[in-house]
Amino acid sequence: MDTGSHLLFGVTLAGLACLEPVVSQDPNLTHAILAGTLIGSHAPDFDTIARIKGYTNYLRVHRGITHSLPALFVWPIVLSLPLAAIFGVWDHFFSLYVWTLLAVVFHVFLDLFNVYGVQCFRPFSSKWHHLDTLCLYEPFLFILHTAGVLIWIFVWHGSGGLHIGEMFALIYVATFFYIAIRSEQRKRFIKLVKKELNLENGICHLIPSLSWFRWQFVIESDTQFYLGEIRNGSVEIEVEYSRIDYNQEQSHPIVQATLSTDGVRAFLHFAQRIHVCWTEKTDGYEVQWRDVRFWHQRKLPFGVNVQLDRDMNVVSDTLGWDKKAWDPPYV
């Protein structure tokens, strides 16, 4: 999810920790856990530093090793040891570690429900896993947790931690209930789309929007991608794209000429529903690789453009998003 939401959940996890009497009674431990959950809730995204070497390198690294199974346990150790020393809470190191661990795990858990996905089972599998249920930013969850933090600060501040912990327990019950509802909604809509389009054997991806009643979908058949929307239970196809197997020998040599570029290799490391096309220019060719999962208003904003000269030598390649940050899709 977005950085703001992850950090907010870090604060509310510290509030949940007040269910432990020792946490609510020891200000130093409370502050240590707050620091641990706040930093831990963002720690897996420290891979953003990879942007220093460019977006191509960032795409290869993001939501990879920093979100892996070993990282779930390494991040809490790396954070808990200095925090225990700074706040002098060695006697309660286990509690500090556990709550920091929960913050890291919850971060990866939420990313798993996003369309972008996460390589959360590395090093055993490099496959991208995504449950296509939550947007990068979920207004309901953000408002729910923000309300809890405001009540903690302005209503129950200094009044003891028991009620604080109980309040955040209810907030987290509501959070998981909301995710369960969205997951069930997704399963129901997948069946609806396949039934309406008579494509029972096709692969279907749903892309959530900020509205509970509007989802985008991508259906993959043997030869086509069908892109459309579900609006208030009504299924509509908006655009179709052909599938091209770029690995087969019959693929066009212009497409094959781009496979060695750094941008295309990074794109293929991440992309899952691939559409590729090329156009002839006055001085050569342009090849466009796109992941059709990420579409908006009949356009495919995410991918890589490769410029070739007349001899099919690579002139340049550009990888990234062709959209404003605040425009859909929110992944």
C-alpha positions in Angstrom: 0.0 0.0 0.0 1.0 3.6 0.0 3.6 4.9 2.4 1.2 7.0 4.4 -1.1 4.1 5.1 1.7 1.8 6.1 3.0 4.4 8.6 -0.5 4.9 9.9 -0.9 1.2 10.5 2.4 1.3 12.4 0.9 3.8 14.8 -2.3 1.8 15.3 -0.3 -1.4 15.9 1.4 0.4 18.8 -2.0 1.3 20.1 -3.0 -2.4 19.8 0.1 -3.3 21.9 -1.5 -1.5 24.8 -3.5 -4.6 25.3 -0.4 -5.8 27.2 -0.6 -4.3 30.7 3.2 -3.9 30.8 3.2 -1.8 27.6 0.6 0.6 28.9 2.3 0.9 32.3 5.8 1.5 31.0 6.2 4.7 28.9 9.7 3.8 27.7 8.4 0.4 26.4 5.4 2.2 24.8 7.7 4.6 23.0 10.0 1.8 22.0 7.2 -0.3 20.5 5.8 2.8 18.8 9.1 3.4 17.1 9.5 -0.3 16.3 6.0 -0.6 14.7 6.3 2.8 12.9 9.6 2.0 11.3 8.8 -1.7 10.9 5.6 -0.9 9.0 7.7 0.9 6.4 11.0 -1.1 6.5 10.3 -3.5 3.6 9.9 -0.4 1.4 13.4 0.7 2.2 14.2 -0.9 -1.2 13.1 2.4 -2.6 16.8 3.4 -2.3 17.3 1.3 -5.5 15.9 4.3 -7.4 19.3 5.9 -7.1 20.4 3.6 -9.9 17.3 4.3 -12.0 13.8 3.0 -12.4 14.9 -0.2 -14.2 16.9 -1.3 -11.2 14.1 -0.3 -8.8 11.6 -2.4 -10.7 13.9 -5.4 -10.3 14.3 -4.9 -6.6 11.0 -3.5 -5.3 8.9 -5.9 -3.3 11.4 -8.6 -3.8 14.1 -9.6 -1.2 13.0 -6.9 1.3 9.6 -8.5 1.4 10.8 -12.1 1.4 10.4 -14.8 4.1 13.8 -14.3 5.7 13.3 -10.5 5.7 10.2 -10.9 7.8 12.4 -12.0 10.7 15.6 -10.0 9.9 13.9 -6.6 9.9 12.5 -6.9 13.4 16.0 -8.0 14.8 17.7 -5.1 13.0 15.2 -2.6 14.4 14.6 -4.1 17.9 18.2 -4.3 19.0 19.1 -0.6 18.7 15.6 0.4 20.0 16.0 -1.8 23.1 19.3 -0.1 23.8 18.0 3.5 23.1 14.9 3.1 25.3 16.5 0.8 27.9 13.9 -1.9 27.6 16.0 -5.0 27.4 13.8 -6.8 30.0 10.9 -6.6 27.5 12.9 -7.2 24.3 10.7 -10.1 23.3 7.6 -7.9 23.3 9.4 -5.2 21.3 10.5 -7.8 18.8 7.1 -9.4 18.4 5.3 -6.1 17.8 7.9 -5.0 15.3 7.6 -8.4 13.6 3.8 -7.9 13.4 4.3 -4.5 11.8 6.6 -6.0 9.1 4.3 -9.0 8.5 1.3 -6.7 8.2 3.1 -4.6 5.6 3.8 -7.6 3.4 0.3 -9.0 4.1 -1.3 -5.8 2.7 1.0 -5.7 -0.3 0.0 -9.2 -1.1 -3.6 -8.0 -1.5 -2.5 -5.3 -4.0 -2.6 -5.8 -7.8 1.1 -5.0 -8.1 2.0 -8.1 -6.0 5.0 -9.2 -4.0 7.7 -11.9 -4.1 6.9 -12.9 -0.6 8.0 -16.6 -0.9 11.6 -15.9 -1.9 14.1 -17.5 -1.7 11.9 -20.6 -2.3 10.0 -19.1 -5.2 10.5 -15.9 -7.3 6.9 -15.9 -8.4 4.9 -12.8 -8.0 1.9 -13.2 -5.8 -1.1 -10.8 -5.8 -4.6 -11.2 -4.6 -6.0 -8.2 -6.5 -8.3 -7.1 -3.7 -7.1 -3.8 -2.3 -6.1 -0.5 -3.9 -2.8 1.1 -3.2 -4.8 3.5 -1.0 -8.0 2.3 0.7 -10.1 5.3 2.0 -12.1 3.2 4.4 -9.1 1.7 6.1 -7.3 5.0 6.2 -10.3 6.9 7.7 -10.9 4.0 10.2 -7.4 4.0 11.5 -7.0 7.7 11.5 -10.1 8.0 13.7 -8.6 5.6 16.1 -5.3 7.6 16.3 -7.2 10.9 16.9 -9.3 9.3 19.7 -6.1 8.0 21.2 -4.5 11.5 21.1 -7.3 13.8 22.0 -9.7 11.6 24.1 -7.8 8.9 25.9 -4.3 10.3 26.1 -3.0 9.8 29.6 -6.1 7.9 30.8 -4.4 4.4 30.7 -3.8 1.9 28.0 -6.5 -0.7 28.5 -9.3 1.0 26.6 -6.9 2.1 24.0 -5.9 -1.5 23.3 -9.5 -2.6 23.2 -10.4 0.2 20.8 -7.6 -0.8 18.4 -8.5 -4.4 18.7 -12.0 -3.6 17.4 -10.4 -1.5 14.6 -8.3 -4.4 13.5 -11.2 -6.8 13.7 -13.1 -4.3 11.4 -10.0 -4.1 9.1 -9.8 -7.9 8.6 -13.5 -8.1 8.2 -13.3 -5.4 5.5 -10.6 -7.3 3.6 -12.6 -10.5 3.8 -15.6 -8.7 2.3 -13.6 -7.3 -0.5 -12.0 -10.8 -1.1 -15.5 -12.4 -1.3 -16.7 -9.6 -3.6 -13.7 -10.2 -5.9 -14.5 -14.0 -6.1 -18.1 -13.3 -6.9 -17.2 -10.8 -9.6 -14.7 -13.2 -11.2 -17.5 -15.7 -11.6 -19.8 -13.0 -12.9 -17.3 -11.9 -15.6 -16.6 -15.4 -16.8 -20.3 -16.2 -17.0 -21.2 -13.0 -18.8 -18.4 -13.4 -21.4 -18.8 -17.2 -21.7 -15.1 -17.6 -21.0 -15.1 -20.2 -18.2 -11.5 -21.3 -19.1 -10.0 -17.9 -19.3 -7.7 -16.3 -16.7 -9.4 -13.4 -15.0 -7.7 -10.5 -13.1 -9.8 -8.0 -11.2 -8.4 -4.5 -10.4 -10.2 -2.8 -7.6 -11.0 0.9 -7.7 -11.6 3.5 -4.9 -15.3 2.7 -5.4 -16.7 -0.5 -3.9 -19.1 -0.8 -6.8 -16.7 -0.4 -9.7 -13.9 -2.9 -10.7 -11.8 -3.3 -13.8 -11.1 -6.7 -15.2 -8.7 -8.4 -17.6 -9.7 -11.7 -19.2 -6.9 -13.7 -21.0 -7.9 -16.2 -23.6 -5.7 -18.2 -25.9 -5.5 -15.4 -28.4 -6.9 -12.2 -26.8 -7.0 -10.0 -23.8 -10.4 -8.5 -23.0 -10.4 -5.4 -20.9 -13.5 -4.0 -19.3 -15.3 -2.8 -16.2 -17.9 -3.9 -13.7 -20.2 -1.1 -12.8 -22.9 -1.8 -10.2 -23.0 -5.5 -11.2 -23.0 -4.8 -15.0 -20.1 -6.3 -17.1 -18.9 -4.3 -20.1 -15.9 -5.0 -22.4 -14.2 -1.8 -23.5 -11.2 -2.9 -25.5 -9.4 -6.0 -26.8 -5.7 -6.7 -27.4 -4.1 -9.6 -29.2 -1.7 -11.9 -27.5 1.8 -12.4 -29.1 4.2 -15.0 -27.9 7.5 -13.1 -28.1 9.5 -16.3 -27.4 8.3 -18.2 -30.4 10.4 -18.2 -33.6 7.6 -16.8 -35.7 7.6 -13.6 -33.6 8.5 -10.6 -35.6 12.2 -9.9 -35.8 11.6 -6.3 -34.8 10.1 -7.5 -31.5 12.9 -10.0 -31.0 15.5 -7.2 -31.5 14.3 -5.5 -28.2 14.7 -8.6 -25.9 18.3 -7.8 -25.0 17.6 -4.3 -23.7 17.8 -3.6 -20.0 14.4 -2.1 -19.9 12.6 -5.1 -21.5 14.4 -7.6 -19.3 13.4 -5.7 -16.2 9.8 -5.4 -17.6 9.6 -9.2 -18.3 10.9 -9.9 -14.8 7.8 -8.3 -13.4 5.0 -8.2 -16.1 2.5 -11.0 -16.3 -0.1 -10.2 -18.9 2.0 -9.0 -21.8 1.0 -7.2 -25.0 3.6 -6.1 -27.5 3.2 -4.1 -30.7 5.5 -2.1 -33.0 5.1 0.8 -35.4 7.3 2.1 -38.2 8.8 5.6 -37.9 10.7 7.7 -40.4 14.0 6.8 -38.9 13.3 3.3 -37.6 10.8 1.5 -35.4 9.2 1.8 -32.0 8.3 -1.3 -30.0 5.9 -1.0 -27.1 5.7 -3.6 -24.4 2.7 -3.3 -22.0 1.3 -5.2 -19.0 -2.4 -5.2 -19.7 -3.3 -5.6 -16.0 -2.7 -1.9 -15.6 -5.0 -0.1 -17.9 -7.2 3.0 -17.7 -9.5 4.6 -20.2 -8.6 2.3 -23.0 -4.9 3.0 -22.5 -2.0 0.9 -21.2 0.1 3.3 -19.1 2.7 0.9 -17.8 5.5 -0.6 -19.9 8.6 0.0 -21.9 9.1 1.8 -25.2 12.1 0.8 -27.3 13.4 2.9 -30.2 15.2 1.0 -33.1 17.0 2.3 -36.1 16.4 1.0 -39.6 19.0 -1.8 -39.0 17.0 -2.8 -35.9 19.8 -1.6 -33.5 18.5 -0.3 -30.2 18.7 3.5 -29.9 17.0 3.9 -26.5 14.5 2.3 -24.2 12.2 3.9 -21.6 10.6 2.0 -18.8 7.9 3.4 -16.5 4.4 4.8 -16.1 2.7 7.1 -18.6 0.2 8.6 -16.2 -0.1 11.1 -13.4 0.6 9.7 -9.9 -3.0 10.5 -8.8 -4.6 8.8 -11.9 -5.8 5.1 -11.8 -4.9 2.4 -11.7 -3.9 2.6 -8.0 -1.2 -0.1 -7.7 
